[in-house]
């Protein structure tokens, strides 16, 4: 989603970061942070906007601000209160984090301030339990060890999970969906990547999972150095993990696989294109159509749950307008027009999305592909799965698997799926893991 860029419909965060400086007035920054929470609740979005530095004003409009609090309460229930704010100097800017408590879930609300005490970054980050090295699992069939993925000046903390009693084994690299995801892709009480890793290890397959760059060091996304934002955000780190995997004792060097979920699935063909020695890719809930179209459809689906209110109808009109802006992004940027875009006004992100065609890329690669889809998924629906089937039907090395009871997280449920379902504890079914294992054994 969110992706770094996602919130609400994509189960991620809002990340809008401008230029960060230093020498802040801590008391003033703390007061602004506390006041902004009140102003969000009271709909005083113009007052929050007044705290922004110039870069933030370019990226996040008053209209965008007005959507944040209603969406929070729609997804997470009634607002209950706040925790004690915590401040820290982070690189060259000052950051204040406050816990926002809702009925269903808590969030970390982070504001970054420049030297003039202006807001230069705003984050809404789901709470996730940080896994310590001593909490990693070891039993008769598998062993977990802490590792670091060195990529573009960062050491991304991760976990290597290997089967015990197996001399040589394939390995799978997990690539997250959108948002500031941890290594387990934790959402509420659910940890789908950990489920998959443990299930694969029980059947003789190793894996690597790691904390995403947007979680570990979001400031590293400021300077792309001429690269695609999708590459910096996802692809480069995944390739670094693939390189590391080949150096691990016991790994079959020609049996390295990439498993991407959601946005990670969308980018899996790009990862395979960049490293032709990857044996195969597994795409779980990957979109075939453009991301901006899915954004609008997700909002429409959620707003229609209890009938559209007047405000929701207006929101949908605004979102549809922003989607059109993405469609004509080059025209607007070429004419130096200030435009509003869905989820984030970061033109770099949307330009990189528009420049990437996941279907054509998947058609072009020679590696084996497994495409998996939950038919109760409202975020990446069965329509995407049908498009993949149609577009890749002539490729002999593609396998398709769909599951009637599964949602976007590949967890079982009944009826229509909604965000509150992700707050119920579940586990990836054994039949999903078995299908992955059988496919790997067939193609390796």
C-alpha positions in Angstrom: 0.0 0.0 0.0 0.2 0.8 2.1 2.0 0.6 1.2 4.9 4.0 3.0 2.1 5.5 1.2 -0.9 3.7 2.4 -3.6 4.0 5.0 -7.1 2.6 5.8 -7.9 0.7 2.7 -4.4 -0.7 2.3 -3.8 -1.4 6.0 -0.7 0.7 6.3 0.3 4.2 7.3 0.2 7.8 6.1 3.8 8.9 5.6 4.3 12.4 4.4 7.8 13.6 5.0 9.3 16.9 3.9 12.7 18.5 4.6 14.1 17.8 8.1 16.4 20.2 9.9 17.4 20.8 13.6 17.4 23.1 16.7 13.8 22.7 17.6 11.9 24.2 20.6 10.9 20.9 22.3 8.2 22.4 24.4 6.6 24.2 21.5 6.7 21.1 19.3 5.1 19.0 22.1 2.3 21.6 22.4 1.7 21.5 18.7 1.5 17.7 18.7 -1.0 17.7 21.5 -3.1 20.5 20.0 -3.1 18.8 16.6 -4.9 15.8 18.0 -7.6 18.0 19.4 -7.9 19.8 16.1 -8.2 16.5 14.2 -11.1 15.5 16.4 -12.8 19.0 16.0 -12.3 19.1 12.3 -10.0 22.1 12.5 -7.9 20.9 9.6 -6.9 24.4 8.5 -5.3 24.9 11.9 -3.2 21.7 11.5 -2.3 22.8 7.9 -0.9 26.1 9.4 1.7 24.1 11.3 3.1 22.6 8.1 6.3 23.6 6.4 6.2 24.4 2.7 7.1 20.9 1.5 4.3 19.4 3.6 1.8 21.8 2.2 2.7 20.6 -1.3 2.2 17.0 -0.3 -0.9 17.1 2.0 -3.8 19.5 1.4 -6.5 20.6 3.9 -8.9 18.4 2.0 -6.7 15.4 2.5 -6.4 16.3 6.2 -10.2 16.4 6.5 -10.4 12.7 5.5 -7.9 11.4 8.0 -9.9 11.4 11.3 -13.2 10.0 9.9 -11.3 7.2 8.2 -9.5 6.4 11.4 -12.7 6.1 13.4 -14.4 4.2 10.6 -11.6 1.6 10.6 -10.7 1.5 14.2 -13.8 2.5 16.2 -14.4 5.4 18.5 -11.5 7.4 19.8 -10.8 6.8 23.5 -7.7 8.9 24.4 -4.0 9.3 24.1 -0.9 8.1 25.8 2.1 10.0 27.1 4.0 11.8 24.3 7.6 10.8 23.8 10.1 12.9 22.0 13.5 12.2 20.5 16.1 13.6 18.1 16.0 11.5 15.0 18.8 12.2 12.6 18.4 16.0 11.9 14.8 16.5 13.0 12.9 16.2 16.2 10.2 13.6 16.5 7.2 13.3 18.9 5.3 10.1 19.1 1.9 9.8 20.9 -0.3 6.7 21.3 -3.8 7.2 19.9 -6.2 4.7 21.5 -9.3 3.6 19.6 -11.9 0.9 20.5 -10.4 -1.7 18.1 -6.8 -0.7 17.8 -4.1 1.7 18.8 -1.9 3.8 16.5 1.5 5.6 16.9 1.0 9.2 15.9 4.3 10.7 14.9 5.2 14.2 14.0 8.6 15.4 12.8 9.6 19.0 13.2 12.1 21.2 11.4 14.3 23.9 13.0 11.5 26.4 12.7 9.2 24.1 14.7 7.1 23.4 11.6 5.7 19.9 10.9 7.8 18.3 8.2 6.6 14.7 8.6 3.3 13.0 9.7 2.9 9.3 10.4 0.1 7.1 11.5 1.7 3.7 12.3 -0.1 0.6 13.6 1.3 -0.8 16.8 3.3 -4.0 16.3 5.1 -6.1 18.8 8.8 -5.9 18.2 10.3 -9.4 18.1 13.5 -9.7 20.1 16.2 -12.2 19.2 15.6 -14.3 22.3 12.0 -14.7 21.3 12.8 -16.5 18.1 11.6 -20.0 17.8 13.7 -23.1 18.1 12.2 -26.6 18.3 12.8 -30.1 16.9 11.9 -29.2 13.4 13.0 -25.6 12.9 15.5 -22.9 14.0 15.2 -19.1 13.8 18.3 -16.8 13.9 18.6 -13.0 13.7 20.1 -11.7 10.5 20.7 -8.3 8.9 20.0 -7.4 5.3 22.6 -4.9 4.2 21.0 -2.7 1.5 21.8 0.9 0.4 23.5 1.9 3.6 21.0 0.2 5.9 21.1 -2.9 8.0 17.5 -4.2 7.9 16.9 -6.5 10.8 15.4 -9.9 9.9 14.9 -13.5 10.7 16.4 -16.6 9.0 14.2 -19.7 9.6 15.7 -23.0 8.6 14.5 -26.6 8.8 16.4 -28.8 11.2 17.8 -32.2 10.0 17.9 -31.1 6.4 21.3 -30.8 4.7 20.1 -28.9 1.6 16.9 -26.9 1.2 15.2 -24.3 -1.0 14.7 -20.8 0.5 11.9 -18.3 0.2 12.3 -14.5 0.6 9.2 -12.7 1.9 8.3 -9.3 0.4 5.7 -7.2 2.2 2.6 -5.5 1.1 2.2 -1.7 1.3 2.8 0.1 4.6 5.5 0.2 7.2 5.5 -3.6 7.7 7.6 -5.6 10.2 9.2 -8.9 9.2 6.1 -10.9 10.1 3.8 -8.5 8.2 1.9 -8.1 11.5 -1.7 -6.8 11.2 -3.6 -6.8 14.5 -3.0 -10.2 16.2 -2.1 -11.8 12.9 1.4 -12.5 11.6 1.0 -14.1 8.1 4.6 -14.2 7.2 5.6 -15.9 10.4 2.8 -18.5 9.8 4.2 -19.1 6.3 7.8 -19.3 7.5 7.1 -21.8 10.2 4.9 -23.9 8.0 7.5 -24.0 5.2 10.2 -24.9 7.6 8.2 -27.8 8.9 8.2 -29.1 5.3 11.9 -28.6 4.7 12.0 -25.1 3.2 13.9 -22.2 4.7 12.9 -18.5 4.5 14.1 -15.0 5.2 11.8 -12.3 6.4 12.9 -8.7 7.4 11.6 -5.4 8.6 10.7 -3.1 5.8 12.7 0.0 5.0 9.7 2.3 5.6 9.5 0.9 9.1 13.2 0.9 10.0 14.3 4.2 8.4 11.6 6.2 6.5 13.9 9.1 6.1 16.0 7.0 3.7 13.1 7.5 1.1 13.7 11.2 0.8 16.6 11.0 -1.7 15.9 8.5 -4.4 19.2 9.3 -6.2 17.4 9.1 -9.6 15.9 5.7 -8.9 12.3 4.6 -9.1 10.6 4.9 -5.7 9.2 1.4 -6.0 12.8 0.1 -6.4 14.1 2.1 -3.4 11.0 1.2 -1.3 10.8 -2.5 -2.1 12.8 -4.0 -4.9 16.4 -3.2 -4.0 16.0 -4.5 -0.4 14.4 -7.8 -1.7 17.3 -8.3 -4.1 19.7 -7.8 -1.2 17.9 -10.4 0.8 18.1 -12.8 -2.2 21.9 -12.2 -2.4 22.2 -13.0 1.3 20.2 -16.1 0.9 22.7 -17.6 -1.5 25.5 -17.3 1.0 23.7 -19.3 3.8 24.9 -22.8 4.5 22.5 -25.5 3.3 20.7 -23.3 0.8 20.4 -24.7 -2.8 21.8 -21.7 -4.7 19.5 -22.5 -7.7 16.4 -22.8 -5.5 15.8 -19.3 -4.3 12.2 -18.1 -4.5 10.5 -14.8 -3.8 7.1 -14.7 -2.2 5.3 -11.3 -2.4 2.1 -10.3 -0.8 -0.2 -7.5 -2.1 2.2 -4.8 -3.3 5.0 -7.3 -2.8 3.2 -9.6 -5.2 2.7 -6.7 -7.7 6.5 -6.1 -7.6 7.6 -9.8 -7.6 7.9 -9.9 -11.4 10.1 -6.8 -11.2 12.3 -8.5 -8.6 12.6 -11.6 -10.9 13.3 -9.4 -13.9 16.3 -7.8 -12.0 17.7 -11.2 -10.9 17.3 -13.9 -13.6 18.8 -16.5 -11.3 15.8 -16.4 -9.0 14.1 -19.8 -9.5 10.5 -18.6 -9.2 8.0 -16.2 -7.7 4.9 -16.6 -5.6 2.3 -13.8 -5.9 -0.3 -13.7 -3.2 -3.1 -11.2 -3.8 -1.2 -9.2 -6.4 -3.1 -6.6 -8.4 -3.0 -6.8 -12.2 -4.7 -3.4 -12.8 -3.4 0.1 -11.8 -3.1 0.8 -8.1 -5.1 4.0 -8.3 -8.1 2.2 -9.6 -8.0 -0.2 -6.7 -7.8 2.7 -4.2 -11.1 4.1 -5.5 -12.8 0.7 -5.5 -11.7 -0.1 -2.0 -13.1 3.2 -0.7 -16.4 2.6 -2.6 -16.7 -0.9 -1.2 -16.1 0.2 2.4 -18.3 3.3 2.3 -21.2 1.2 0.8 -21.2 -1.2 3.8 -24.0 0.7 5.6 -25.2 2.9 2.7 -23.5 6.1 1.5 -23.8 9.3 3.6 -23.7 12.7 2.0 -20.1 13.2 3.3 -19.1 9.8 1.9 -20.5 10.6 -1.5 -18.4 13.8 -1.5 -15.4 11.8 -0.4 -15.8 9.4 -3.3 -16.1 12.3 -5.7 -12.9 13.7 -4.4 -11.1 10.4 -4.5 -12.3 9.8 -8.1 -10.9 13.3 -9.0 -7.6 12.4 -7.5 -7.5 9.1 -9.4 -8.0 11.0 -12.6 -5.1 13.2 -11.7 -2.9 10.1 -11.5 -4.1 9.1 -15.0 -2.9 12.4 -16.3 0.0 12.9 -14.0 2.5 13.9 -16.7 0.2 16.6 -18.0 -0.2 18.2 -14.6 3.4 18.0 -13.5 4.6 19.3 -16.9 2.4 22.3 -16.5 3.6 22.8 -12.9 0.1 22.6 -11.5 -0.4 21.7 -7.9 -2.6 18.6 -7.9 -4.1 16.3 -5.2 -3.5 12.6 -5.6 -5.0 9.6 -3.7 -3.3 8.4 -0.5 -0.3 10.6 -1.0 0.6 13.7 -3.0 4.1 12.4 -3.5 4.5 12.6 -7.2 7.6 10.4 -7.1 5.5 7.4 -5.8 2.7 7.7 -8.4 5.2 8.3 -11.2 7.0 5.1 -10.3 3.7 3.2 -10.2 2.7 4.5 -13.6 6.1 3.6 -15.1 5.8 0.0 -14.0 3.6 -2.6 -15.8 3.4 -5.7 -13.7 1.5 -7.7 -16.3 3.9 -7.1 -19.1 6.8 -7.7 -16.8 5.3 -11.1 -15.7 4.8 -12.0 -19.4 8.4 -11.3 -20.1 10.2 -13.2 -17.4 11.3 -16.8 -17.8 11.0 -17.9 -14.1 8.2 -20.1 -12.8 5.2 -18.2 -11.3 2.6 -19.3 -8.7 -0.4 -16.9 -8.4 -2.6 -17.3 -5.4 -5.9 -15.5 -4.6 -8.4 -15.4 -1.7 -11.8 -15.0 -3.2 -13.1 -13.1 -0.2 -10.4 -10.4 -0.7 -12.0 -7.0 -1.1 -8.6 -5.2 -1.5 -7.3 -7.2 -4.4 -10.4 -8.9 -5.7 -11.0 -12.0 -7.8 -11.2 -9.7 -10.8 -7.4 -9.2 -10.6 -7.0 -13.0 -10.4 -9.1 -13.4 -13.6 -7.0 -10.8 -15.4 -3.8 -12.7 -14.4 -5.3 -15.9 -15.8 -6.3 -14.2 -19.0 -3.0 -12.4 -19.6 -0.7 -15.3 -18.6 -2.7 -18.2 -20.0 -0.2 -18.8 -22.8 2.7 -19.2 -20.4 3.4 -22.8 -19.6 5.3 -22.1 -16.4 2.4 -20.3 -14.5 0.2 -22.0 -11.9 -3.0 -20.5 -10.4 -4.5 -21.3 -7.0 -7.7 -19.7 -5.6 -9.4 -20.2 -2.2 -13.1 -19.6 -1.6 -12.9 -18.8 2.2 -9.8 -16.6 2.3 -9.5 -12.9 2.6 -6.6 -10.5 1.7 -4.4 -11.9 4.5 -5.2 -15.5 3.4 -7.2 -16.1 6.6 -10.5 -18.0 6.6 -13.9 -16.3 7.1 -17.5 -16.2 6.0 -19.4 -13.7 4.0 -18.1 -10.3 2.9 -14.7 -9.2 4.3 -14.1 -5.9 6.1 -11.1 -4.4 7.9 -12.4 -5.4 11.4 -11.9 -9.0 10.3 -8.2 -8.4 10.4 -8.4 -7.8 14.2 -9.5 -11.4 14.8 -6.7 -13.9 15.4 -6.2 -16.4 12.7 -3.5 -18.4 11.0 -2.7 -19.2 7.4 -4.4 -22.6 6.6 -2.2 -25.6 6.2 -3.6 -26.2 2.7 -2.2 -22.9 1.5 1.3 -23.8 2.9 1.0 -27.2 1.4 0.2 -25.8 -2.1 3.3 -23.6 -1.9 5.5 -26.5 -0.8 4.2 -28.8 -3.5 4.7 -26.1 -6.2 8.3 -25.4 -5.0 9.1 -29.1 -5.0 7.7 -29.5 -8.5 9.6 -26.6 -10.1 12.9 -26.6 -8.3 
